[in-house]
Amino acid sequence: LPIKTQYMSPQVETMLGYWKTCASLAELWWSRHGGVPSDAIARARLRDLIRFAREKSPFYRRLYAGLPRGMDDVRRLPVVSRGALMAAFDDACTDRRVTRRAAERFMADRTRVGDLFLGRYHAWKSSGSAGSPGLFVQDAGAMAVYEALVAAQLEAAPLDAARIAAGGARSALVIATGD
């Protein structure tokens, strides 16, 4: 269910984000160590993702029209470049309220840095160092998965995770708020 974060205090919003990340991390741990074959979990997630994209995105509905229902092999999906995705941004988005023009206008307003786009999404753009600038709009669920993936990587290096937790090591994300 979408959470109306614009009505929450920053403390409650932070705690919800923390618990979403914990839930995602628990799911990652369970898929790796809980006895369920990770390949089966990955295939089920891919089927769900393709079904959702077909239902909510005109771009992916067209792109995946020739794929069989229940597709669960990522190697059979058509490749989409960032340039092609950005050219079809409005049709690619699964929330039909999200448009490229609205997202760019939101990000151009420097007083909105740190605010959620449409009260729900983190929005940012890349520099285009790979040849095509990207515009990214992610909800809290996606952000929780990203954070859980970082935490899961730390699990593979327990000494680093312990050092970070004890304050003996640091991790950083550098974000430019200007162009």
C-alpha positions as CSV (number, residue, x, y, z in Angstrom):
1,L,0.0,0.0,0.0
2,P,1.3,3.5,-0.8
3,I,2.2,5.3,2.4
4,K,1.3,9.0,2.5
5,T,4.6,10.2,3.8
6,Q,3.7,13.9,3.4
7,Y,1.5,13.6,6.5
8,M,4.1,12.0,8.7
9,S,6.7,13.5,10.9
10,P,10.3,13.0,9.6
11,Q,10.9,10.6,12.6
12,V,8.0,8.3,11.7
13,E,9.0,8.4,8.0
14,T,12.6,7.5,8.9
15,M,11.4,4.6,11.1
16,L,9.1,3.3,8.3
17,G,12.0,3.4,5.9
18,Y,14.2,1.6,8.4
19,W,11.6,-1.2,8.9
20,K,11.1,-1.5,5.1
21,T,14.8,-2.0,4.7
22,C,14.9,-4.6,7.5
23,A,12.0,-6.5,5.9
24,S,13.9,-6.4,2.5
25,L,17.1,-7.6,4.2
26,A,15.2,-10.4,6.0
27,E,13.8,-11.5,2.7
28,L,17.2,-11.4,1.1
29,W,18.7,-13.4,3.9
30,W,15.8,-15.9,3.8
31,S,16.2,-16.4,0.0
32,R,20.0,-17.0,0.5
33,H,19.9,-19.1,3.7
34,G,16.3,-20.3,4.3
35,G,16.3,-23.4,2.3
36,V,14.3,-22.1,-0.6
37,P,16.3,-22.2,-3.9
38,S,17.3,-18.7,-4.8
39,D,16.8,-19.5,-8.5
40,A,13.1,-20.3,-7.8
41,I,12.7,-17.0,-5.9
42,A,14.4,-15.0,-8.7
43,R,12.1,-16.6,-11.3
44,A,9.0,-15.9,-9.3
45,R,10.0,-12.2,-8.8
46,L,10.8,-11.8,-12.5
47,R,7.3,-13.2,-13.4
48,D,5.7,-10.8,-11.0
49,L,7.8,-7.9,-12.3
50,I,6.9,-8.7,-16.0
51,R,3.2,-9.1,-15.1
52,F,3.2,-5.7,-13.3
53,A,5.1,-3.9,-16.1
54,R,2.7,-5.3,-18.7
55,E,-0.3,-4.2,-16.6
56,K,0.9,-0.7,-15.7
57,S,3.3,0.5,-18.4
58,P,2.3,1.0,-22.1
59,F,5.9,0.9,-23.1
60,Y,6.5,-2.5,-21.5
61,R,3.1,-3.8,-22.6
62,R,4.2,-3.2,-26.2
63,L,7.8,-4.4,-25.7
64,Y,6.7,-7.7,-23.9
65,A,3.7,-8.4,-26.2
66,G,5.4,-11.3,-27.9
67,L,6.6,-12.9,-24.6
68,P,4.7,-15.9,-23.3
69,R,2.7,-15.4,-20.1
70,G,4.7,-16.6,-17.1
71,M,8.1,-15.6,-18.7
72,D,10.8,-16.2,-16.1
73,D,14.1,-16.2,-18.0
74,V,15.7,-12.8,-17.9
75,R,18.0,-13.8,-20.9
76,R,14.9,-13.8,-23.1
77,L,13.8,-10.3,-22.4
78,P,14.4,-7.6,-25.0
79,V,17.4,-5.3,-24.2
80,V,16.4,-1.7,-23.6
81,S,19.1,1.0,-23.7
82,R,18.9,3.9,-21.3
83,G,18.5,6.3,-24.3
84,A,15.5,4.3,-25.6
85,L,14.0,4.2,-22.1
86,M,14.4,7.9,-21.6
87,A,12.9,8.6,-25.0
88,A,9.8,6.7,-23.9
89,F,9.9,7.9,-20.3
90,D,6.2,8.8,-19.9
91,D,5.0,5.5,-21.4
92,A,7.6,3.5,-19.4
93,C,6.5,4.7,-16.0
94,T,4.0,2.5,-14.2
95,D,2.4,5.3,-12.2
96,R,0.6,7.2,-15.0
97,R,0.9,10.5,-12.9
98,V,4.7,10.4,-13.4
99,T,5.8,12.3,-16.5
100,R,9.2,13.4,-17.6
101,R,8.2,17.0,-17.8
102,A,6.7,17.0,-14.2
103,A,9.8,15.2,-12.8
104,E,12.2,17.5,-14.5
105,R,10.2,20.5,-13.3
106,F,10.2,19.1,-9.8
107,M,14.0,18.5,-9.8
108,A,14.7,22.0,-11.3
109,D,13.2,23.6,-8.2
110,R,16.2,23.6,-5.8
111,T,13.9,24.4,-2.9
112,R,12.5,20.8,-3.3
113,V,15.8,19.0,-2.7
114,G,15.0,16.2,-0.2
115,D,11.3,16.4,-0.9
116,L,9.4,13.5,-2.4
117,F,8.1,13.9,-6.0
118,L,4.3,13.6,-6.0
119,G,4.6,13.0,-2.2
120,R,5.9,9.4,-2.9
121,Y,9.0,9.2,-5.0
122,H,12.7,9.9,-4.7
123,A,13.7,11.5,-8.0
124,W,17.2,12.1,-9.4
125,K,19.1,12.2,-12.6
126,S,22.4,10.9,-13.7
127,S,25.1,12.9,-15.4
128,G,25.1,10.9,-18.5
129,S,28.7,9.8,-18.2
130,A,27.7,6.5,-20.0
131,G,26.4,8.5,-23.0
132,S,22.8,9.1,-22.1
133,P,21.6,11.0,-18.9
134,G,19.1,9.1,-16.9
135,L,16.1,10.2,-15.0
136,F,15.2,8.0,-12.0
137,V,11.9,7.9,-10.0
138,Q,11.9,5.3,-7.2
139,D,9.4,4.6,-4.4
140,A,10.2,3.7,-0.8
141,G,10.0,0.0,-1.6
142,A,12.7,0.3,-4.2
143,M,14.9,2.4,-1.9
144,A,14.5,-0.2,0.9
145,V,15.6,-3.0,-1.5
146,Y,18.7,-0.9,-2.5
147,E,19.6,-0.4,1.1
148,A,19.1,-4.1,1.9
149,L,21.3,-5.1,-1.0
150,V,24.1,-2.9,0.3
151,A,23.6,-4.4,3.8
152,A,23.6,-7.9,2.2
153,Q,26.9,-7.1,0.5
154,L,28.3,-6.1,3.9
155,E,27.2,-9.6,5.2
156,A,29.7,-11.0,2.7
157,A,32.4,-8.9,4.4
158,P,31.5,-9.2,8.1
159,L,34.7,-7.4,9.3
160,D,33.8,-4.3,7.2
161,A,30.2,-4.4,8.5
162,A,31.3,-4.7,12.1
163,R,33.8,-1.8,11.6
164,I,31.1,0.4,10.1
165,A,28.6,-0.5,12.9
166,A,31.3,0.3,15.6
167,G,32.2,3.6,13.9
168,G,35.6,2.4,12.8
169,A,34.9,2.6,9.1
170,R,32.7,4.7,7.0
171,S,30.6,4.5,3.9
172,A,29.4,7.4,1.8
173,L,27.1,8.3,-1.0
174,V,28.0,11.5,-2.8
175,I,25.1,13.4,-4.4
176,A,25.4,16.7,-6.2
177,T,22.3,18.9,-5.7
178,G,23.4,21.3,-8.6
179,D,23.9,20.6,-12.2
